[in-house]
Amino acid sequence: MQILRSIKESKLQQFAGLVRRHDGTIFPIVKTELVDGFTKLHIQGSVVDFWATPEELYFRGYRLLCAKPAIWDLWSRVICAPDQAKPGAFAVH
C-alpha cells in the first residue's frame, strides 16, 4: 500500500477509484456512466483512455484498489458472484 500513500490525498479525491493492472500499473477511475445499458467505468492514464464494465476489467486482470462506495458495489457483484460474472452479466435493463 506504499504506492497508495504516495498519491496525494487531494489528487485522489477527484477520482472515483483506482484499479491495478496485472503488470502493477495503477490507473484512476475517472467516472461511471450508463452506456448501452451497461454501467461502465472510465479508466484514464497517460497512455490509456477507455470505458469498460467491472466484469470486463476483472477478466482482463484489473483489480480494484480503492473506490467510492458505488464503485465497490459494482465490483462486488463480480467478486461475490463469480459463477455469474461473465462479460455482460450485470447489464442494467
N, C-alpha and C positions, 0 to 999 in steps of 0.2 A: 504494500500500500504506500510505499515511499513515493511512487510515481504520482499518486493522487494528492499527496501532501505538497508536491512541488507545483501543482496547479493552484494559482491564486484563487482564493475563495470568491472574490468579486467576479472573476472571469468565469468561474464555474456556474454562478447563479444565472448567467444569461443562457445557459443550455438546459435542455430538458433531461439530459443524462449523458453518460459516457459508455461506449462499448469498446471492447478489446478484440482485435482480430487475432486469428490463430498464430500469427507471427509476433504478437505482442504489441503491435501498433495500436494506439488509443485514438478514437475518433469521437467527436461530440455529436450528440443527437440534438439537432437544432430545433425541430418542432415535429408535431404529428399532424396528419391531415387525412381526411377520408378521401380516398382516390379509388374510383371504380368499385365502390362497395367494400373496400379493404382499408383498415386503419394502417397507414404507412408512416414510417419514421424517416425523417430527413437526416441523412448522415452527410457530414461535410468536413473536409480536411483540406490540407494544402494541395493535394493532388486527386482527391476524390470528392464527388458531389452526386449523391444518388438517393432514391427513395426505395424502401423495402419494408415488407411486413416483418414483425418479430420472428415469424416462422422461417422466412427466407434468410434472415440474418443468422438465426440459430443453426440452420442446416449448412450455412457457409462457414461455420466455425467462429462466429462472433459471440461474445459473452458480455452480458450486462455487468458493468462495474458499479455504477451508481446512477440513480434516476429519481425523478419526481414520482409520486405515488401512482399516477395514471399510467406511466410507462411500466412500472413494476407490475401493475395489474395485467397489462397486455402481455408482458414477458412471462408472467407466472402461468398463464394458460398454456404456453408451450412447454414449460418445465413440468408442471403438475399433471398434464395430460399427454404424456409422450406417445401413447398409442393413437391419439387423435391428431397429434401435431405433425401434419404434413402441409406442404405449401397450399394455402387457400382454405385450410380447415376452419379458420376462425373469421371468415368473411362476415361483415355486418350486412344483414338483409333487412 
